[in-house]
Amino acid sequence: PPPPTARRTDAIARTQELLATLTGDARGAGLSPQTAIRSLEALDPALQSRLATVIAGLEEAGYEVEVLETLRTAGRQDVLFAQGRTAPGPVVTWTRQSQHLAGRAVDLQVSGGDGRGYVALAALAAQAGLKTLGAKDPGHVELPRDVPGQGLAVAQLAATLQGLGDSVSPARMGLV
């Protein structure tokens, strides 16, 4: 099999191609770069199943979990990368090749409970075979690079894009 970095690059390319096909826009996928996709269905199924266990564990422990972002378009990643460098605001990402581009990462906000929600998140994620970025980005959870994903299907992406705006409606384009 190809090395993990080649698989990761292929997964990003396939996902971004699907987004471009569905929306007719290669960089921004027809979405504003300010649009954060929050649908768990936009994640690789291998991440979805593991993440469900993590979220359930956090909620059982009394924490509230909010999904901040799942899949990203290349255009959104570019905007986030510019922040704190050539655009105002703090640096929020250190790469243009984020796991978000392939639906292999999610950003969560954990609140409530005893105030140690991100510690609990890291522990539960590790138990589920997921990776967190610790203090650097405590709510970021991803499939480790050496874990093969299942990839996103056109139907998943079409369902995710449904309702994000008329300009990107897969139904309007005859794709669903």
C-alpha positions in Angstrom: 0.0 0.0 0.0 1.1 3.6 -0.5 2.7 5.4 2.5 0.3 7.3 4.9 1.3 10.7 3.4 0.4 9.6 -0.1 -3.0 8.2 1.2 -3.7 11.4 3.0 -2.9 13.6 0.0 -5.1 11.3 -2.2 -8.0 11.5 0.3 -7.8 15.3 0.4 -7.7 15.5 -3.4 -10.6 13.1 -3.8 -12.7 15.0 -1.2 -12.0 18.4 -2.7 -12.8 17.0 -6.2 -16.1 15.8 -5.0 -16.9 19.2 -3.5 -15.9 20.9 -6.7 -18.1 18.5 -8.7 -21.1 19.1 -6.5 -20.7 22.9 -6.5 -18.9 23.8 -9.7 -16.2 25.7 -7.8 -12.7 24.2 -7.4 -11.4 26.4 -4.5 -14.3 27.6 -2.5 -16.8 24.8 -3.5 -19.4 27.5 -4.0 -19.4 28.3 -0.3 -18.3 31.4 1.4 -14.9 30.9 3.0 -16.6 32.0 6.2 -18.9 29.0 6.1 -18.0 26.4 8.7 -19.5 23.0 7.8 -20.6 21.4 11.1 -22.3 18.2 9.9 -20.9 15.0 11.4 -22.2 13.3 8.2 -19.5 15.3 6.3 -16.8 13.2 8.2 -15.1 10.1 7.0 -17.2 7.2 8.3 -14.2 5.8 10.1 -14.0 9.0 12.2 -17.8 9.2 12.6 -18.1 5.9 14.4 -15.2 6.6 16.8 -16.3 10.2 17.4 -19.8 9.0 18.4 -18.2 7.0 21.2 -16.2 9.9 22.4 -19.1 12.4 22.4 -21.3 9.9 24.2 -18.6 9.4 26.9 -18.3 13.1 27.4 -22.0 13.6 27.6 -22.3 10.7 30.1 -19.6 12.5 32.2 -21.7 15.7 32.3 -20.0 17.7 29.6 -21.8 19.6 26.8 -20.2 19.1 23.3 -20.7 21.4 20.4 -19.4 20.6 16.9 -17.6 23.7 15.6 -16.3 22.4 12.3 -15.9 19.2 10.3 -15.1 19.2 6.6 -13.4 22.3 5.1 -13.2 23.5 1.6 -9.7 24.5 0.3 -10.9 28.1 0.1 -11.8 28.1 3.8 -8.5 26.5 4.7 -6.7 29.2 2.8 -8.6 32.0 4.7 -7.9 30.4 8.1 -4.2 29.9 7.2 -4.0 33.6 6.3 -5.5 34.7 9.6 -2.7 36.0 11.9 -0.3 36.1 9.0 -1.6 38.3 6.2 -5.1 38.9 7.5 -6.2 40.2 10.9 -6.8 37.9 13.9 -4.9 35.2 15.7 -3.2 32.3 14.0 -5.7 29.4 14.1 -4.1 26.8 11.8 -0.5 26.0 10.9 -1.1 24.1 7.7 -2.8 24.3 4.3 -3.1 20.5 4.2 -5.4 20.0 7.2 -7.1 16.7 7.9 -10.4 18.8 7.7 -9.9 18.9 3.9 -10.6 15.1 3.7 -13.2 14.9 6.4 -10.8 13.3 8.8 -10.9 16.0 11.5 -13.4 17.8 13.7 -13.2 20.8 16.0 -15.2 20.4 19.2 -16.0 22.7 22.1 -16.4 21.0 25.4 -18.0 22.8 28.3 -19.7 22.1 31.6 -18.9 19.3 34.0 -15.9 19.8 36.2 -14.0 22.2 33.9 -11.6 19.5 32.7 -13.5 18.7 29.5 -10.6 18.8 27.2 -8.6 16.4 29.4 -11.6 14.0 29.3 -11.8 14.6 25.5 -8.1 13.7 25.0 -8.5 10.5 27.2 -11.7 9.3 25.4 -10.3 10.1 22.0 -7.1 8.1 22.7 -9.3 5.1 23.9 -11.2 5.3 20.6 -8.0 5.3 18.6 -8.2 9.0 17.7 -5.6 11.8 18.0 -5.9 15.2 19.6 -3.5 18.1 19.4 -3.4 18.7 23.2 -2.9 22.3 24.5 -1.9 23.5 21.0 -5.6 23.0 19.8 -7.5 21.1 22.5 -10.8 20.7 20.7 -9.3 19.3 17.5 -9.8 15.5 17.0 -8.6 13.5 14.0 -8.0 10.1 12.6 -4.3 9.3 13.0 -2.5 9.6 9.7 -1.7 5.8 9.7 -5.4 4.8 10.0 -7.0 4.2 6.7 -10.3 6.0 6.2 -13.3 4.9 4.3 -13.6 8.1 2.2 -16.5 10.3 1.6 -19.2 9.4 -0.9 -20.9 11.9 -3.2 -24.2 11.2 -1.5 -22.7 12.2 1.9 -21.3 15.4 0.5 -24.5 16.2 -1.3 -26.5 15.7 1.9 -24.1 17.9 3.8 -24.3 20.7 1.3 -28.1 20.6 1.2 -29.4 23.6 3.0 -26.1 25.6 3.1 -27.4 27.9 0.5 -29.2 27.9 -2.7 -26.1 28.5 -4.7 -24.7 25.2 -3.6 -27.9 23.1 -3.5 -27.1 19.7 -4.9 -30.9 19.3 -5.5 -30.9 22.4 -7.7 -28.0 20.9 -9.6 -29.8 17.6 -10.1 -27.2 15.7 -8.0 -29.6 14.3 -5.4 
